[in-house]
């Protein structure tokens, strides 16, 4: 097995050696381990012996009453189980790649289009499950390997990720529901927002000083870690925030009001994916999302 771990003597071991060793530990005898594995007792003995040779340590003691792990064997049990579990998860992830499409997002998925996408996708693609994955990062979990594609509203590293614009969203302002000045307003302007403390998520948020003309940005800003903290701080009256229309749909919160910004620049919505490893159902996903935003 190319790339397999090996001892200084060059003897190699594979996952099957660990499975065999653990089978003996769990079953108590080589014979019972062979039955559990569907092989012969001699094959189990040879496989365990090969593992011991590769590791340079006796792992099991043989008695008439059965087999028992040595101190070296005891030390191997836990890491061997973890390694086999990780290997199984890896196999499952690879096997499910064609049958599951994970769509990541940081703040909001697709707002009002989220449910129509999920329902429409289930009808059009019954063999491919579309799953939403929430992860607070600039790529919604894509760079971390947690999803196959992601909805983003900020710039991404185009050297690593490919992207396509699927739509535009209106920019809103969020503020405390009991705000004595803004609560009755139907819309607000960016200059009014700049007069307040503006909450800014520097990792995945869409609010930056570039939204205002030079010298007209907020005099006071405060950092926020994610959308939950952002909402909590707004409800508590600690600041206000600007956000995409999808946030109001995806994250309603008692104590927080959303209003459109009459002069707020629209927010570009993109689907992004790994440039070197696009998901199999990418084209269908892009077409479905683009169609929803085009309505």
Secondary structure, 3 states (H helix, E strand, C coil): CCCCCECCCCCECCHHHHHHHHHHHHHCCHHHHHHHHCCCHHHHHHHHHHHHHHHCCCCEEEECCEEEECHHHHHHHHHHHHHHHHHHHHHHHHHCCCCEEEEEECCCCCCCHHHHHHHHHHHHCCCCEEEEEECCCCCCCCCCCCCCEEEECCCCCCCCEEEEEEEEECEEEEEECCCCCCCCCCEECHHHHCCCEEEECCCCCCCCHHHCCCCCCCCEEEECCCHHHHHHHHHCCCCEEEEEHHHHHHCCCCCEEEEEECCCCCEEEEEEEECCCCCCCHHHHHHHHHHHHHC
